[in-house]
Amino acid sequence: MSRVAAIGEERRVRGFALAGVSVVAVADEAAARDAWEALDADISLVILTPTAAHGLRRALTTDARRLWVELPG
């Protein structure tokens, strides 16, 4: 079964936990990259804050394992 995760600043992603999303709160772009690499294999969709997405630009264009969406700024 596929799951959904959210990566970004806590204040922007914590509410997704109410819908069963795995939330990974990060403080900066480097932490977002670490979180992306640590995601479980069954995560198929990742919700990203703009800060997290900026830190992940390279991975997002080369990693076809999962879908992602960036929240509006």
C-alpha positions in Angstrom: 0.0 0.0 0.0 1.3 3.5 -0.9 1.6 6.2 1.7 1.9 10.0 1.6 4.5 12.1 3.4 5.0 15.9 3.9 8.4 17.5 4.3 8.9 21.1 5.4 8.7 23.6 8.2 6.7 22.3 11.1 4.1 25.1 11.1 3.4 24.4 7.4 3.1 20.6 7.5 1.9 19.5 10.9 -1.8 19.7 10.0 -1.3 17.0 7.4 -0.8 14.5 10.2 -4.6 14.8 10.9 -5.2 13.2 7.5 -2.8 10.3 8.1 0.2 11.8 6.3 3.6 11.0 7.6 5.0 14.4 8.6 8.7 15.2 8.6 9.4 18.6 10.0 12.7 20.2 8.8 14.4 23.5 9.6 16.4 24.0 6.4 17.1 22.7 2.9 19.9 20.4 4.0 17.5 18.7 6.4 14.9 18.4 3.6 17.5 16.5 1.5 18.2 14.2 4.4 14.5 13.6 5.0 13.9 12.8 1.3 16.7 10.2 1.3 15.3 8.6 4.5 11.7 8.2 3.2 10.4 4.7 3.3 10.0 2.8 0.0 6.2 2.8 0.3 6.0 6.6 0.2 4.6 7.4 -3.3 3.6 11.0 -2.9 5.4 13.8 -1.1 4.0 17.2 -0.2 6.8 19.8 0.0 6.9 23.3 1.3 8.7 25.8 -1.0 11.8 25.7 1.2 12.0 22.0 1.1 11.3 21.9 -2.6 14.1 24.4 -3.2 16.5 22.2 -1.4 15.4 19.2 -3.3 15.4 20.6 -6.9 18.1 18.2 -8.1 16.6 15.1 -6.5 13.1 16.1 -7.8 14.3 16.2 -11.4 16.3 12.9 -11.3 14.3 10.7 -8.8 11.4 9.0 -10.5 10.5 6.8 -7.6 7.7 9.0 -6.3 5.4 11.9 -7.2 5.7 15.2 -5.4 3.8 18.5 -5.1 4.9 21.9 -3.9 2.7 23.9 -1.6 2.1 27.5 -2.7 4.3 30.1 -1.1 
